[in-house]
Amino acid sequence: MEEIIFETEKEAIFMALEHTNNNKNQTAKLCY
């Protein structure tokens, strides 16, 4: 049970990081 929760948390953090990177890329594109 704990492992599953930890795995989902890790996935959520990973998705959040990817989402932030995508937003940064979009902002950089808008700046140019």
FENBEL-V513305 format. One record per pair of residues at least 24 apart in sequence whose C-alpha atoms are under 10 Angstrom apart, sorted by the first residue. I is the first residue (numbers start at 1). GAP is how many residues later the second one is. D is the distance in Angstrom with one decimal. If there is no record, write none. Layout:
BEGIN
i=<I,I>
gap=<GAP,GAP>
d=<D,D>
END
This chain:
BEGIN
none
END
